[in-house]
Amino acid sequence: MGTLTIRIDDELEKDLGQLAKALHRTKSDLARDMLRKRVAVERFRELKRQALPLAEAAGYLTDEDVFRDIS
């Protein structure tokens, strides 16, 4: 397992501490989960960016186009 050290401002430190206390979790646990979710979102956005030209070339311009073909 790796280690990451970051600096955060006092307000964020306070907010994170309050959230951790309310959820009965550690600040590290919350930060790990938040980073994990953010990385997943960025991966999804990159995959979407790569797939979009292919989808458009196949005639999928809207969500309705996709739903029409999978329904």
RAPE-V234869 format. One record per run of one state. SS is the DSSP state (~ for helix, > for strand, _ for the rest). FROM is the first residue (numbers start at 0). LEN is the number of residues. If there is no record, write none. Layout:
# RAPE-V234869
ss->SS from->FROM len->LEN
ss->SS from->FROM len->LEN
This chain:
# RAPE-V234869
ss->_ from->0 len->9
ss->~ from->9 len->14
ss->_ from->23 len->3
ss->~ from->26 len->31
ss->_ from->57 len->5
ss->~ from->62 len->8
ss->_ from->70 len->1
